[in-house]
Amino acid sequence: MLTVDTTNMCSHLQKKLFEVDGIYYPIWQAMQADPELTAVVRSRQLHIYRNGKKVLVLAGKSAPKIIREDPICELLH
C-alpha cells in the first residue's frame, strides 16, 4: 500500500485526492493497486512516478500536469 507524507501537501489537494467524492480519488485508488507507482509531495503538489519516471503532477488549485503518457493519466478524463 502506497503512503504519502501529507505534512506539506496543499489542503485543497488532500480533499481532491483522499475524499471519496474528490476528483482525484480514482487516481489515489489506482495508485494503491499499482506497485509500479510511487509519489512524493514537493512544493505542496503530488508528483507521481512510474518505475522512477515522473508521469503526473497534481496540484490543489491548478490543473494537473501530464508529464508523459501513462495509464494513470487516463483517469483525469
FENDASUL-V183905 format. One record per residue. N is the residue number from 0. PHI is phi as a letter, one per 30 degrees, with the letter a starting at -180 (NA if undefined). Layout:
BEGIN
((N	PHI) (N	PHI))
END
This chain:
BEGIN
((0	NA) (1	d) (2	b) (3	b) (4	d) (5	c) (6	e) (7	c) (8	d) (9	e) (10	d) (11	d) (12	d) (13	e) (14	d) (15	d) (16	c) (17	c) (18	d) (19	e) (20	c) (21	d) (22	d) (23	c) (24	e) (25	e) (26	d) (27	d) (28	d) (29	d) (30	d) (31	d) (32	c) (33	c) (34	d) (35	d) (36	c) (37	b) (38	b) (39	b) (40	c) (41	b) (42	h) (43	i) (44	c) (45	c) (46	c) (47	c) (48	b) (49	c) (50	h) (51	i) (52	c) (53	d) (54	c) (55	a) (56	b) (57	c) (58	b) (59	d) (60	c) (61	c) (62	d) (63	d) (64	c) (65	d) (66	d) (67	b) (68	d) (69	a) (70	e) (71	d) (72	d) (73	d) (74	d) (75	d) (76	c))
END
